[in-house]
Amino acid sequence: MAMYDNRCLSLSVFALTLLLLASTTTQEEEEESPITRFQQYLRIKTAHPNPDYESAVSLLTSQAQSIGLQAQTLEFAPGKPLVLVTWPGTNPSLPSILLNSHIDSVPAEPSNWLYPPFSATRTSEGKIYARGSQDDKCIGIQYLEAIRNLRFSHNFKPLRTIHISYVPDEEIGGVDGSAKFAASEEFKDLNVGFMLDEGQASTTDEFRVFYADRWPMRLIIKAVGLPGHGSRMYDNTAMENLMKSMEVISQFRGNQFDLVKAGLAASSEVISVNPVYLKAGSPSPTGFVMNVQPSEAEAGFDIRLPPTAEPDLLKKRIADEWAPATKNMTFQIREGGPMRDYMGRPLITAANDSNPWWCIFKQAIIAAGGKLAKPEMLASTSDARFMRQLGIPTLGFSPMIETPILIHEHNEFLKDSVFLKGIKVYESIISSLSSFDGGNTFGSATA
Ligand SMILES: [Zn+2]
């Protein structure tokens, strides 16, 4: 029995070795291409809570160096590296172009995926499945591939210096990533004149572009009241006051949503308020104690404000109506980064002819055979806000047309043809932006 087992074992080890040898050979034989380089990046497990930044840094560094670009690693918080790639321009005194993307990804639940989320499986239809394929490892590799082509196929030389930044922690707020980068001396030294950051997929044949982000606010409302027997009716219990507050908030939410439903505003142009948790009750071994009215109740909300909204007005509404002290209610607000730029202006990049960068960007898309949709505000939040806060005109753009929007969803994928077309679009954008020899002052670039 034992002998038979051993023979089986050695046979299967032999078979396995053969298999491994075979697969190594196939991998080696598979030619390096933009797609395989994209897949290599996608296979690095960069999902929170433990993103493998180290492997990503070494891959990006070697890809950048392989096309003769300088790459350095900066670290503004321990274990949170940032890769900065540079292609010097022939006139380095002109403000530079910064192309940004984030290294990290949100987690994925493998059981809900058709293919393992970090396998970067390419189907016969050309769909590449991976967490991060749309958000936003695609642009990270497209920037490099576009520069590779400009350098080696078109012998292009940029007038302005081009930088690419690969930042950590965007998906958890960017505090140790872009926020610290934007505030650093190293960033100041880059003398950035214009920045491109991530955007979102478009389901039509028009590319989407984003000129502002919404501003995130986290709200926690707490109600306290006298506990009592579950049979008693009395005023001002914690639960009653929290429920009344929820009704008022629901009314506000409904009014905002009605504007969207009526077509009067895009969903990114209103204040969204969504309850994300409720916490109350006295736990028991079988669930909750059912005959006691609890003395505390709490609810949490995800709120997003368009950049033109007045946060102080909303805060007053919260204090007066949503969590009134007269009803024994308190609240906490956590603000997600800057709301106004250094001059006190809303964080908006002008997406019109008053902004020369906008004109160049738009022309470059058309020159690449693309169509551009009406510029939008991003319903969520990206690192772009930290650069807009410095007054740097920043557009959010990821060249994905005819693609379902799958960021943070199960089975995130990007088609190989869409990825490859995106490289061509970036060749046009990067060459146009870096050739712009206009003056150094763009007072109207942020509106
Ligand atoms: Zn993203």
Residues whose N, C-alpha, C, O or C-beta is under 5 A from the ligand:
A	BS01	ZN	D135 D136 E198
